[in-house]
Amino acid sequence: MADEHSTHTETGHGGGGHGAFPPFQPDAFASQIVWLALTFGALYFLMSRVALPRVAAILAERKDSIGQQLDAAAAMQAKARDASDAHDKSIAEAKSKAQALAQSARDQLAAQSDASRKSLESELGAKLATAEAQIAETTARAMANVDAIASDAAGAIVERLTGKATTPDVIASAIAAAKQA
Amino acid sequence: MDPIHQFNISKLIPLQVFGRDISFTNSSAYMVVAVLIVALLMIVFVNPRAMVPGRLQSLAEIIYEFIANMVREAAGESGMKFFPLVFSLFMFILICNFVGLIPYTFTVTSHIIITITLALIVFATVIIAGFATNGLHFLHLFVPSGVPKAVLPVVVAIEIISFLSRPVSQSIRLFANMLAGHITLKVFGGFVVMLLGAGGWAAISPLPFLMTVCLMALEMLVAFLQAYVFAILTCMYLNDALHPGH
């Protein structure tokens, strides 16, 4: 039969009868339909029952796993962001605390030095006042002594000039008169 | 040298059932080969079931997603129940087309009886699925909305004729492309041999050879494209069956 087919095509070129052209030979139709049904049926069965569900399962599994990992990554990222925010916050807090601490220390030191300066100043002021008082007192005493020395000297001068002793009362009144003049 | 010789059917194992000749032929053998190649591609290559696929598994996954997306886009999510059918059709036609491009092989899809049978499988599926999912509402496919009553009979007649001609166009497109491509390849290949045997004319034999190389590239494109066209048309017809109120 195989030979018959091939001779059909080899010899039947100019037409004549059926089957000059192999794709249009009806006597080979039944065999092709049957074998197409068998092979295509087998292929459909294999694909629909075995191959496609298997590939679908692999793809679904991968999608799930990727989705899960993406979710986990997003959660981790959120956690990391929270931690970083908290860290930033604590740093800012510490910074402000440190600034406040430094400020208060500075204030305290300034107040302390202010106070010590003031007490020193007042102490010095007091010392100055007592010294001034002392000086005034000394001056007054010295001035009093000057009166006595002057009257003595005046008495001695008068005695030497006149040869007569004078009484201190006279000299004192004379000095008072000279002072008043 | 005969460009038609490649389409000959030769019996490998003669077989008769109920007086009908259903011998195992070279065509049958190539169908079996195609099924085995698809099974190798889609079952054996996927066997590692790796989370990070290797090249071969990746190939199978890419084909799967390509067809799945095609069905989803053309026939909607409800069309996915026909995904195995579209996938089997696409892969069977694609592998038959590509195997047929190898010299000395037989092209299963270059026989009209094969392509018309495949097209009729689609046609029958569309009709059965259409009535099963939409009942008599499926007949609205032939009555487009918004058409004036006066021209409605003409439109319905045109719709019915276009519906009935679907398996014809679907099968002849594939068959004719395969047949014409292989004949052209064979003719240009024959030119090379004839020129080589014609003395001084052998000098211009590279020209048809170059043409054969270019045609081979074109035929590879056609082999893929025709499988794709057959599959996408199947999806569109199934879409009509599932959503007839277009």
Interface residues (C-beta under 8 A of the other chain):
Chain A: M1 A2 H5 S6 T9 E10 F21 P22 P23 F24 Q25 D27 A28 F29 A30 S31 Q32 I33 V34 W35 L36 A37 T39 F40 A42 L43 Y44 L46 M47 S48 V50 A51 L52 R54 V55 A56 I58 L59 E61 R62 S65
Chain B: D2 I4 H5 F7 N8 I9 S10 K11 P14 L15 R20 D21 I22 S23 F24 T25 S27 S28 M31 V32 A34 V35 V38 A39 M42 I43 V46 R49 M51 P53 Q57 A60 E61 Y64 E65 F83 P84 L85 F87 S88 M91 F92 S110 H111 I112 I113 I114 T117 L118 I121 F175 L179
